Amino acid sequence: MQALGALCHVFYGIVSLVLGIRLLLRGVRTKSAAERLLGLALLGVGGIGFLCMLVPAAIGPEVETPVTIAFSVVGRILVDSGMIAMLAFTVVVFRPGQPVARRLAMGLAGILVASVGAMFAAGDWWGRDVASVAFWAEMLGAQCVLAWAAGEAWHYRLKLRRREALGLVSDPEVQNRVLLWAGFGLAQFCMMAGVALATCIFASTGRIFLGLDAVISACGLSSAVCLWLAFWPPRAFRHWLNEIVSQST
């Protein structure tokens, strides 16, 4: 079970890493801010940052060495930086030119930066002091980022469906992509909730609950599949999607 969970985590990290690099390079080439931000978000939240945090987790949360602490610190900084890039992506794509959305994003980014700074100042390099305000501020801030991203994607898909109901043309691949992005945000939301619960259990008992670890692994796998099908879909999947659309019209 543990080996399977580790494979799910690694698969999620690799998919995020590859797609993050692809989107970042394409964004640089096309001068698209949205693609650059999304690439940075995937590299931070799921790619480099997540893979860095896997190293100390694989060694064991009870093992504290300069190397494991360094991986944990770098990973947490990159993950929260990815969250901030995801905030910027959400505003640029779904709420452009809206001051309220921009202020909300800045507020959430400030919470993430301040909470991580407070953790490190207190010597909590692992982010597992569940009795601290900083731990819950970072966790809730990140959850708000993910919930906002998923909610905006779902709302946009509903708008596209309403356009179809009015007889207006809507690209089925765009609908599918925003739906999968909403699925990614939901899977990440559930994964972080599982991580928070697992951290609380470990802090109180010193034990790792394997059943909860399986749920976290499943969320990571779901996240990877959503990303893969949304931004790098295989030909068979695209053919299947086109057939579904043609049958419904």
KENU-874731 format. One line per field, with one value per atom (N, C-alpha, C): x, y, z; residue number from 1. Coordinates in nm, 3 decimals, padded with zeros to 5 digits. Atoms other than C-alpha are relative to their C-alpha. Example, Ala and Ser with C-alpha at 12.3 -4.5 7.8 and 13.67 -1.06 7.14 Angstrom:
! residues 2
X c(00.089	01.230	00.090	-00.082	01.367	-00.077);
Y c(-00.119	-00.450	00.120	-00.119	-00.106	00.109);
Z c(00.000	00.780	00.000	-00.006	00.714	00.073);
k c(1	1	1	2	2	2);
//
This chain:
! residues 249
X c(00.083	00.000	00.087	-00.087	00.278	00.075	-00.071	00.468	-00.092	00.095	00.155	-00.028	00.021	00.095	00.117	-00.119	00.453	00.002	00.005	00.410	-00.101	00.101	00.094	00.056	-00.060	00.280	00.105	-00.105	00.575	-00.061	00.067	00.344	-00.059	00.056	00.165	00.110	-00.109	00.494	00.062	-00.062	00.636	-00.092	00.096	00.318	-00.002	00.002	00.311	00.129	-00.129	00.682	00.006	-00.006	00.656	-00.095	00.098	00.338	00.037	-00.041	00.471	00.108	-00.107	00.785	-00.055	00.058	00.586	-00.079	00.083	00.339	00.085	-00.086	00.611	00.076	-00.075	00.819	-00.092	00.094	00.513	-00.046	00.040	00.409	00.108	-00.112	00.753	00.004	-00.006	00.741	-00.116	00.119	00.386	-00.029	00.019	00.418	-00.137	00.128	00.107	00.022	-00.016	00.092	-00.072	00.077	-00.172	00.078	-00.077	00.044	00.125	-00.117	00.351	-00.040	00.045	00.159	-00.043	00.043	00.002	00.120	-00.121	00.341	00.072	-00.064	00.490	-00.080	00.085	00.192	00.020	-00.017	00.230	00.140	-00.136	00.607	00.013	-00.010	00.562	-00.087	00.096	00.250	00.020	-00.004	00.293	00.131	-00.122	00.632	00.119	-00.125	00.960	-00.028	00.029	00.809	-00.050	00.056	00.607	00.105	-00.103	00.894	00.106	-00.094	01.126	-00.056	00.061	00.880	-00.017	00.009	00.857	00.125	-00.127	01.223	00.000	00.003	01.195	-00.116	00.113	00.854	00.036	-00.040	01.007	00.101	-00.100	01.298	-00.066	00.072	01.059	-00.014	00.022	00.901	00.073	-00.070	01.088	00.150	-00.142	01.430	00.028	-00.031	01.568	00.150	-00.139	01.896	00.003	-00.008	02.024	-00.053	00.045	01.947	-00.152	00.145	01.588	-00.069	00.056	01.522	00.011	-00.018	01.664	-00.103	00.101	01.438	-00.139	00.131	01.139	-00.022	00.010	01.209	-00.015	00.007	01.274	-00.132	00.126	00.972	-00.118	00.113	00.738	-00.001	-00.008	00.861	-00.049	00.041	00.813	-00.149	00.144	00.467	-00.083	00.076	00.345	00.020	-00.022	00.505	-00.089	00.091	00.310	-00.143	00.135	-00.008	-00.022	00.011	00.060	-00.011	00.012	00.115	-00.139	00.134	-00.216	-00.103	00.086	-00.385	00.003	-00.015	-00.246	-00.064	00.061	-00.357	-00.153	00.145	-00.712	-00.051	00.042	-00.734	00.015	-00.026	-00.579	-00.099	00.085	-00.797	-00.148	00.142	-01.128	-00.053	00.046	-01.141	00.091	-00.091	-00.932	-00.063	00.047	-00.961	-00.098	00.092	-01.160	00.080	-00.081	-01.008	-00.028	00.032	-01.193	00.074	-00.071	-01.047	00.150	-00.143	-00.701	00.034	-00.026	-00.725	-00.012	00.015	-00.850	00.123	-00.119	-00.559	00.121	-00.112	-00.311	-00.012	00.020	-00.465	00.037	-00.033	-00.439	00.151	-00.146	-00.081	00.072	-00.060	00.004	-00.011	00.018	-00.140	00.099	-00.093	00.070	00.143	-00.137	00.392	00.022	-00.014	00.333	00.000	00.008	00.239	00.127	-00.124	00.543	00.115	-00.104	00.768	-00.010	00.019	00.616	00.041	-00.042	00.668	00.151	-00.145	01.034	00.062	-00.052	01.088	-00.013	00.020	00.952	00.078	-00.077	01.180	-00.081	00.084	00.895	00.030	-00.044	01.081	-00.088	00.080	00.840	-00.145	00.139	00.513	-00.094	00.086	00.367	-00.035	00.040	00.315	-00.148	00.145	-00.063	-00.058	00.049	-00.092	00.025	-00.034	00.038	-00.102	00.090	-00.171	00.054	-00.062	00.079	-00.034	00.032	00.011	-00.137	00.137	-00.363	-00.023	00.013	-00.325	00.049	-00.051	-00.111	-00.094	00.087	-00.340	-00.131	00.126	-00.660	00.020	-00.030	-00.497	00.014	-00.018	-00.392	-00.132	00.130	-00.737	-00.089	00.077	-00.895	00.046	-00.055	-00.664	-00.055	00.047	-00.764	-00.150	00.145	-01.133	-00.040	00.029	-01.131	00.029	-00.036	-00.952	-00.103	00.098	-01.192	-00.136	00.130	-01.498	-00.010	00.001	-01.404	-00.009	00.003	-01.343	-00.139	00.135	-01.677	-00.102	00.091	-01.859	00.016	-00.023	-01.697	-00.058	00.060	-01.804	-00.151	00.145	-02.163	-00.037	00.025	-02.140	00.008	-00.012	-02.023	-00.120	00.117	-02.311	-00.123	00.114	-02.558	00.010	-00.019	-02.406	-00.050	00.048	-02.474	-00.153	00.146	-02.834	-00.064	00.050	-02.874	00.035	-00.035	-02.740	00.132	-00.130	-02.398	00.106	-00.103	-02.092	00.096	-00.095	-01.868	00.095	-00.101	-01.543	-00.008	00.012	-01.592	00.131	-00.127	-01.221	00.021	-00.011	-01.239	-00.086	00.088	-01.535	00.064	-00.062	-01.353	00.121	-00.121	-01.035	-00.034	00.035	-01.204	-00.063	00.056	-01.396	00.111	-00.113	-01.072	00.082	-00.071	-00.907	-00.077	00.082	-01.198	00.022	-00.027	-01.142	00.135	-00.134	-00.773	-00.006	00.010	-00.856	-00.070	00.073	-01.106	00.087	-00.087	-00.861	00.111	-00.103	-00.590	-00.055	00.066	-00.832	-00.015	00.018	-00.914	00.134	-00.131	-00.547	00.058	-00.055	-00.447	-00.077	00.078	-00.734	00.047	-00.053	-00.605	00.136	-00.133	-00.252	-00.012	00.020	-00.376	-00.046	00.049	-00.565	00.110	-00.110	-00.268	00.105	-00.096	-00.041	-00.048	00.057	-00.275	00.009	-00.007	-00.288	00.144	-00.140	00.091	00.048	-00.043	00.137	-00.052	00.059	-00.092	00.036	-00.026	-00.004	00.139	-00.129	00.330	-00.011	00.022	00.175	-00.054	00.053	00.092	-00.118	00.121	-00.263	00.002	-00.019	-00.222	-00.125	00.123	-00.588	-00.012	00.004	-00.566	00.107	-00.106	-00.238	-00.047	00.053	-00.420	-00.093	00.090	-00.683	00.082	-00.086	-00.410	00.065	-00.062	-00.238	-00.100	00.103	-00.566	-00.030	00.021	-00.615	00.114	-00.114	-00.264	-00.010	00.017	-00.334	-00.109	00.109	-00.664	00.046	-00.055	-00.483	00.084	-00.087	-00.227	-00.080	00.082	-00.492	-00.074	00.070	-00.691	00.094	-00.097	-00.380	00.039	-00.044	-00.270	-00.107	00.108	-00.609	-00.036	00.035	-00.657	00.103	-00.103	-00.323	00.090	-00.081	-00.167	-00.079	00.088	-00.456	00.050	-00.038	-00.373	-00.101	00.085	-00.517	-00.130	00.119	-00.757	-00.103	00.093	-00.906	-00.067	00.058	-00.955	-00.100	00.093	-01.117	-00.129	00.118	-01.351	-00.084	00.072	-01.442	-00.076	00.066	-01.521	-00.121	00.112	-01.741	-00.118	00.106	-01.936	-00.073	00.059	-01.991	-00.084	00.073	-02.098	-00.130	00.120	-02.350	-00.106	00.093	-02.503	-00.057	00.049	-02.553	-00.086);
Y c(-00.121	00.000	00.126	-00.116	00.241	00.021	-00.011	00.162	00.056	-00.050	00.224	00.148	-00.141	00.553	00.086	-00.073	00.660	00.017	-00.009	00.582	00.106	-00.102	00.797	00.140	-00.131	01.087	00.036	-00.026	01.053	00.029	-00.023	01.029	00.140	-00.135	01.347	00.105	-00.096	01.528	00.009	00.001	01.420	00.064	-00.060	01.510	00.152	-00.144	01.852	00.066	-00.054	01.903	00.014	-00.002	01.813	00.104	-00.096	02.015	00.143	-00.133	02.308	00.057	-00.045	02.327	00.031	-00.021	02.291	00.130	-00.121	02.565	00.125	-00.116	02.797	00.037	-00.027	02.763	00.052	-00.048	02.807	00.141	-00.135	03.112	00.103	-00.089	03.265	00.023	-00.010	03.189	00.083	-00.070	03.322	00.131	-00.118	03.599	00.001	00.015	03.466	-00.002	-00.007	03.571	-00.116	00.108	03.308	-00.131	00.124	03.020	00.004	-00.012	03.151	-00.021	00.011	03.182	-00.143	00.136	02.840	-00.094	00.081	02.687	00.014	-00.023	02.846	-00.063	00.059	02.732	-00.151	00.146	02.370	-00.041	00.032	02.375	00.015	-00.022	02.512	-00.095	00.079	02.337	-00.149	00.143	02.003	-00.054	00.048	01.985	00.004	-00.006	02.094	00.008	-00.018	02.207	-00.128	00.123	01.891	-00.111	00.103	01.665	00.024	-00.031	01.846	-00.045	00.037	01.785	-00.151	00.145	01.417	-00.063	00.058	01.363	-00.020	00.024	01.425	-00.089	00.086	01.255	-00.146	00.138	00.942	-00.049	00.038	00.943	-00.028	00.017	00.980	00.132	-00.129	01.275	00.014	-00.007	01.183	00.024	-00.018	01.218	00.146	-00.142	01.571	00.015	-00.026	01.641	00.130	-00.121	01.954	-00.022	00.027	01.786	-00.007	00.013	01.691	00.133	-00.131	02.031	00.092	-00.084	02.204	-00.034	00.041	02.000	00.047	-00.040	02.074	00.151	-00.146	02.449	00.046	-00.038	02.481	-00.044	00.050	02.266	00.085	-00.080	02.470	00.138	-00.130	02.799	-00.008	00.016	02.669	-00.029	00.032	02.525	00.126	-00.123	02.854	00.102	-00.087	03.045	-00.045	00.051	02.817	00.039	-00.043	02.900	00.146	-00.142	03.270	00.015	-00.003	03.207	-00.046	00.045	03.018	00.110	-00.115	03.318	00.098	-00.094	03.543	-00.055	00.064	03.294	00.013	-00.009	03.291	00.140	-00.138	03.669	00.037	-00.037	03.708	-00.066	00.075	03.441	00.022	00.000	03.459	00.135	-00.128	03.806	00.115	-00.107	04.042	00.137	-00.137	04.409	00.021	-00.014	04.351	00.028	-00.037	04.538	-00.086	00.080	04.330	-00.134	00.127	04.006	00.020	-00.027	04.163	00.020	-00.023	04.278	-00.131	00.128	03.936	-00.088	00.078	03.768	00.051	-00.057	04.006	-00.033	00.034	03.939	-00.145	00.141	03.561	-00.024	00.013	03.593	00.049	-00.052	03.804	-00.098	00.099	03.538	-00.114	00.110	03.267	00.039	-00.045	03.468	00.019	-00.027	03.581	-00.128	00.124	03.234	-00.084	00.076	03.065	00.068	-00.073	03.339	-00.024	00.023	03.289	-00.143	00.139	02.912	-00.011	00.011	02.945	00.079	-00.080	03.218	-00.077	00.079	02.976	-00.131	00.123	02.698	-00.120	00.109	02.493	-00.020	00.016	02.390	-00.097	00.104	02.105	00.043	-00.040	02.295	-00.100	00.099	02.049	00.037	-00.047	02.259	00.038	-00.021	02.219	00.091	-00.091	02.432	00.146	-00.138	02.742	00.060	-00.072	03.004	-00.003	-00.003	03.008	-00.125	00.124	02.642	00.007	-00.003	02.694	00.115	-00.113	03.032	-00.042	00.046	02.874	-00.102	00.104	02.573	00.058	-00.059	02.777	00.095	-00.087	03.030	-00.079	00.084	02.755	-00.062	00.058	02.594	00.102	-00.106	02.927	00.019	-00.011	02.950	-00.110	00.115	02.602	00.004	-00.007	02.650	00.109	-00.109	02.979	-00.043	00.046	02.825	-00.099	00.100	02.529	00.065	-00.065	02.749	00.086	-00.085	02.992	-00.086	00.088	02.706	-00.061	00.057	02.544	00.104	-00.108	02.877	00.033	-00.030	02.939	-00.110	00.109	02.596	00.015	-00.023	02.674	00.110	-00.107	02.994	-00.054	00.059	02.794	-00.088	00.084	02.550	00.085	-00.090	02.840	00.057	-00.047	02.969	-00.105	00.106	02.633	-00.007	00.004	02.642	00.111	-00.111	02.973	-00.018	00.028	02.815	00.059	-00.057	02.980	-00.110	00.102	02.781	00.006	00.008	02.661	-00.117	00.103	02.467	-00.108	00.106	02.126	-00.024	00.020	02.104	00.103	-00.103	02.432	-00.039	00.044	02.305	-00.113	00.113	01.983	00.044	-00.045	02.166	00.072	-00.072	02.398	-00.096	00.099	02.102	-00.078	00.074	01.910	00.087	-00.091	02.217	00.014	-00.002	02.237	-00.129	00.127	01.867	-00.002	-00.009	01.933	00.081	-00.083	02.212	-00.072	00.075	01.991	-00.111	00.108	01.699	00.054	-00.062	01.930	00.047	-00.045	02.076	-00.118	00.118	01.727	-00.055	00.050	01.628	00.082	-00.084	01.927	-00.017	00.028	01.860	-00.130	00.127	01.504	00.017	-00.026	01.629	00.068	-00.069	01.863	-00.098	00.098	01.579	-00.099	00.093	01.342	00.065	-00.072	01.608	00.008	-00.007	01.649	-00.136	00.134	01.271	-00.034	00.028	01.243	00.081	-00.085	01.536	-00.051	00.044	01.380	-00.143	00.142	01.011	-00.047	00.043	00.997	-00.112	00.109	00.751	00.054	-00.034	00.766	-00.091	00.075	00.659	-00.041	00.047	00.441	00.018	-00.019	00.463	00.142	-00.140	00.841	00.027	-00.015	00.818	-00.051	00.052	00.610	00.101	-00.103	00.883	00.114	-00.108	01.147	-00.042	00.051	00.930	00.000	00.002	00.886	00.140	-00.140	01.263	00.048	-00.036	01.307	-00.062	00.066	01.052	00.067	-00.070	01.224	00.134	-00.129	01.558	-00.018	00.024	01.413	-00.034	00.039	01.256	00.121	-00.121	01.582	00.091	-00.085	01.777	-00.059	00.068	01.522	00.010	-00.003	01.506	00.143	-00.138	01.884	00.066	-00.076	02.002	-00.084	00.087	01.699	-00.125	00.116	01.474	-00.091	00.094	01.159	00.005	-00.006	01.126	-00.079	00.083	00.850	00.074	-00.075	01.072	00.112	-00.108	01.362	-00.055	00.062	01.129	-00.038	00.037	00.995	00.122	-00.122	01.348	00.055	-00.048	01.452	-00.088	00.088	01.145	00.028	-00.033	01.231	00.126	-00.128	01.586	-00.018	00.021	01.471	-00.077	00.076	01.227	00.084	-00.084	01.496	00.114	-00.109	01.743	-00.051);
Z c(00.000	00.000	00.000	-00.007	00.092	-00.131	00.128	-00.229	-00.107	00.097	-00.436	00.022	-00.032	-00.255	-00.044	00.043	-00.321	-00.151	00.146	-00.692	-00.045	00.033	-00.703	00.021	-00.029	-00.542	-00.105	00.099	-00.779	-00.137	00.128	-01.081	-00.006	-00.006	-00.974	-00.014	00.006	-00.923	-00.139	00.133	-01.260	-00.104	00.093	-01.453	00.016	-00.026	-01.287	-00.049	00.042	-01.357	-00.152	00.147	-01.728	-00.056	00.052	-01.789	00.039	-00.043	-01.586	-00.091	00.089	-01.799	-00.139	00.133	-02.123	-00.007	00.000	-02.029	00.020	-00.023	-01.900	-00.126	00.123	-02.217	-00.110	00.101	-02.438	00.031	-00.039	-02.240	-00.030	00.035	-02.286	-00.151	00.146	-02.659	-00.057	00.050	-02.712	00.074	-00.084	-02.451	00.067	-00.068	-02.277	00.151	-00.145	-01.912	00.069	-00.061	-01.836	-00.002	00.010	-01.960	00.088	-00.087	-01.779	00.146	-00.139	-01.452	00.032	-00.024	-01.489	00.005	-00.005	-01.565	00.133	-00.130	-01.254	00.113	-00.103	-01.047	00.007	00.002	-01.157	00.046	-00.044	-01.103	00.152	-00.143	-00.752	00.081	-00.079	-00.625	-00.020	00.026	-00.797	-00.051	00.061	-00.963	00.094	-00.078	-00.807	00.150	-00.142	-00.477	00.065	-00.056	-00.419	00.005	00.003	-00.522	00.108	-00.109	-00.279	00.135	-00.127	00.004	00.014	-00.007	-00.089	00.060	-00.047	-00.001	00.152	-00.145	00.378	00.043	-00.035	00.382	-00.021	00.027	00.227	00.103	-00.100	00.472	00.135	-00.126	00.764	00.072	-00.066	00.945	00.132	-00.129	01.264	-00.017	00.026	01.097	-00.034	00.022	01.124	-00.021	00.035	00.946	-00.081	00.083	00.767	-00.142	00.137	00.433	-00.007	00.004	00.514	00.031	-00.032	00.669	-00.120	00.119	00.359	-00.107	00.098	00.130	00.042	-00.048	00.349	-00.015	00.008	00.361	-00.145	00.142	-00.013	-00.061	00.054	-00.094	00.043	-00.049	00.126	-00.064	00.065	-00.020	-00.143	00.140	-00.374	-00.012	00.005	-00.302	00.023	-00.026	-00.154	-00.112	00.116	-00.443	-00.115	00.101	-00.676	00.027	-00.037	-00.485	-00.038	00.035	-00.538	-00.151	00.146	-00.912	-00.044	00.033	-00.918	00.027	-00.027	-00.758	-00.115	00.111	-01.029	-00.127	00.117	-01.297	00.007	-00.016	-01.158	-00.029	00.023	-01.161	-00.147	00.139	-01.507	-00.096	00.093	-01.671	00.027	-00.031	-01.487	00.051	-00.056	-01.323	-00.042	00.043	-01.537	00.021	-00.015	-01.455	00.114	-00.113	-01.134	00.127	-00.118	-00.837	00.122	-00.118	-00.578	-00.005	00.015	-00.716	00.021	-00.015	-00.730	00.148	-00.142	-00.367	00.080	-00.068	-00.256	-00.022	00.030	-00.432	00.078	-00.075	-00.271	00.148	-00.140	00.070	00.029	-00.018	00.031	-00.015	00.017	-00.097	00.125	-00.122	00.207	00.116	-00.107	00.439	-00.016	00.024	00.276	00.035	-00.027	00.294	00.149	-00.143	00.652	00.083	-00.078	00.777	-00.014	00.019	00.622	00.073	-00.073	00.760	00.150	-00.143	01.106	00.039	-00.027	01.085	00.012	00.000	00.998	00.115	-00.113	01.260	00.131	-00.121	01.522	-00.004	00.012	01.398	-00.045	00.050	01.254	-00.149	00.139	00.938	-00.077	00.064	00.868	-00.022	00.010	00.903	00.062	-00.066	01.151	00.144	-00.133	01.464	-00.007	00.017	01.464	00.107	-00.104	01.778	-00.035	00.035	01.598	-00.095	00.090	01.423	-00.142	00.132	01.135	-00.081	00.070	01.050	-00.062	00.050	01.016	-00.096	00.094	00.845	-00.138	00.129	00.573	-00.063	00.052	00.539	-00.054	00.044	00.518	-00.119	00.113	00.285	-00.129	00.118	00.045	-00.043	00.033	00.066	-00.071	00.066	-00.029	-00.144	00.136	-00.331	-00.089	00.079	-00.450	-00.022	00.014	-00.382	-00.100	00.093	-00.572	-00.144	00.135	-00.871	-00.054	00.044	-00.886	-00.023	00.014	-00.835	-00.124	00.120	-01.111	-00.127	00.116	-01.355	-00.018	00.008	-01.272	-00.046	00.039	-01.305	-00.148	00.141	-01.643	-00.088	00.078	-01.764	-00.007	00.002	-01.665	-00.099	00.098	-01.870	-00.143	00.133	-02.171	-00.032	00.023	-02.127	-00.030	00.028	-02.119	-00.141	00.137	-02.442	-00.099	00.088	-02.602	-00.002	-00.007	-02.480	-00.083	00.082	-02.663	-00.148	00.139	-02.983	-00.043	00.033	-02.963	00.001	00.014	-03.063	00.119	-00.110	-02.780	-00.026	00.026	-02.823	00.109	-00.102	-02.649	00.075	-00.069	-02.570	00.110	-00.104	-02.379	00.119	-00.109	-02.179	00.080	-00.067	-02.104	00.081	-00.069	-02.007	00.131	-00.123	-01.756	00.101	-00.092	-01.611	00.069	-00.058	-01.561	00.094	-00.090	-01.409	00.132	-00.122	-01.164	00.079	-00.067	-01.090	00.067	-00.060	-01.029	00.130	-00.120	-00.783	00.113	-00.103	-00.599	00.059	-00.048	-00.580	00.089	-00.081	-00.448	00.134	-00.123	-00.193	00.097	-00.083	-00.065	00.049	-00.038	-00.064	00.114	-00.106	00.148	00.130	-00.120	00.387	00.065	-00.052	00.421	00.064	-00.057	00.480	00.136	-00.128	00.756	00.107	-00.097	00.924	00.038	-00.028	00.891	00.090	-00.084	01.044	00.144	-00.135	01.339	00.071	-00.059	01.395	00.039	-00.031	01.376	00.119	-00.111	01.614	00.134	-00.126	01.874	00.039	-00.028	01.840	-00.042	00.052	01.657	-00.101	00.094	01.412	-00.132	00.132	01.041	-00.031	00.028	00.955	-00.148	00.137	00.644	-00.085	00.076	00.544	-00.053	00.043	00.530	-00.105	00.100	00.339	-00.136	00.125	00.078	-00.066	00.053	00.039	-00.061	00.049	-00.002	-00.132	00.124	-00.264	-00.115	00.104	-00.454	-00.051	00.041	-00.457	-00.088	00.083	-00.594	-00.138	00.129	-00.867	-00.082	00.069	-00.953	-00.054	00.044	-00.974	-00.126	00.115	-01.214	-00.125	00.115	-01.439	-00.056	00.046	-01.453	-00.078	00.070	-01.550	-00.134	00.121	-01.807	-00.110	00.099	-01.981	-00.041	00.032	-01.965	-00.092	00.071	-02.103	-00.091	00.086	-02.274	-00.032	00.019	-02.377	-00.111	00.106	-02.574	-00.115	00.119	-02.923	00.020	-00.021	-02.817	00.085	-00.085	-02.547	-00.079	00.081	-02.790	-00.100	00.094	-03.041	00.072	-00.078	-02.773	00.035	-00.035	-02.665	-00.121	00.121	-03.023	-00.037	00.028	-03.066	00.092	-00.096	-02.751	-00.042	00.040	-02.876	-00.126	00.126	-03.225	00.024	-00.029	-03.078	00.071	-00.073	-02.858	-00.083	00.084	-03.144	-00.114);
k c(1	1	1	2	2	2	3	3	3	4	4	4	5	5	5	6	6	6	7	7	7	8	8	8	9	9	9	10	10	10	11	11	11	12	12	12	13	13	13	14	14	14	15	15	15	16	16	16	17	17	17	18	18	18	19	19	19	20	20	20	21	21	21	22	22	22	23	23	23	24	24	24	25	25	25	26	26	26	27	27	27	28	28	28	29	29	29	30	30	30	31	31	31	32	32	32	33	33	33	34	34	34	35	35	35	36	36	36	37	37	37	38	38	38	39	39	39	40	40	40	41	41	41	42	42	42	43	43	43	44	44	44	45	45	45	46	46	46	47	47	47	48	48	48	49	49	49	50	50	50	51	51	51	52	52	52	53	53	53	54	54	54	55	55	55	56	56	56	57	57	57	58	58	58	59	59	59	60	60	60	61	61	61	62	62	62	63	63	63	64	64	64	65	65	65	66	66	66	67	67	67	68	68	68	69	69	69	70	70	70	71	71	71	72	72	72	73	73	73	74	74	74	75	75	75	76	76	76	77	77	77	78	78	78	79	79	79	80	80	80	81	81	81	82	82	82	83	83	83	84	84	84	85	85	85	86	86	86	87	87	87	88	88	88	89	89	89	90	90	90	91	91	91	92	92	92	93	93	93	94	94	94	95	95	95	96	96	96	97	97	97	98	98	98	99	99	99	100	100	100	101	101	101	102	102	102	103	103	103	104	104	104	105	105	105	106	106	106	107	107	107	108	108	108	109	109	109	110	110	110	111	111	111	112	112	112	113	113	113	114	114	114	115	115	115	116	116	116	117	117	117	118	118	118	119	119	119	120	120	120	121	121	121	122	122	122	123	123	123	124	124	124	125	125	125	126	126	126	127	127	127	128	128	128	129	129	129	130	130	130	131	131	131	132	132	132	133	133	133	134	134	134	135	135	135	136	136	136	137	137	137	138	138	138	139	139	139	140	140	140	141	141	141	142	142	142	143	143	143	144	144	144	145	145	145	146	146	146	147	147	147	148	148	148	149	149	149	150	150	150	151	151	151	152	152	152	153	153	153	154	154	154	155	155	155	156	156	156	157	157	157	158	158	158	159	159	159	160	160	160	161	161	161	162	162	162	163	163	163	164	164	164	165	165	165	166	166	166	167	167	167	168	168	168	169	169	169	170	170	170	171	171	171	172	172	172	173	173	173	174	174	174	175	175	175	176	176	176	177	177	177	178	178	178	179	179	179	180	180	180	181	181	181	182	182	182	183	183	183	184	184	184	185	185	185	186	186	186	187	187	187	188	188	188	189	189	189	190	190	190	191	191	191	192	192	192	193	193	193	194	194	194	195	195	195	196	196	196	197	197	197	198	198	198	199	199	199	200	200	200	201	201	201	202	202	202	203	203	203	204	204	204	205	205	205	206	206	206	207	207	207	208	208	208	209	209	209	210	210	210	211	211	211	212	212	212	213	213	213	214	214	214	215	215	215	216	216	216	217	217	217	218	218	218	219	219	219	220	220	220	221	221	221	222	222	222	223	223	223	224	224	224	225	225	225	226	226	226	227	227	227	228	228	228	229	229	229	230	230	230	231	231	231	232	232	232	233	233	233	234	234	234	235	235	235	236	236	236	237	237	237	238	238	238	239	239	239	240	240	240	241	241	241	242	242	242	243	243	243	244	244	244	245	245	245	246	246	246	247	247	247	248	248	248	249	249	249);
//
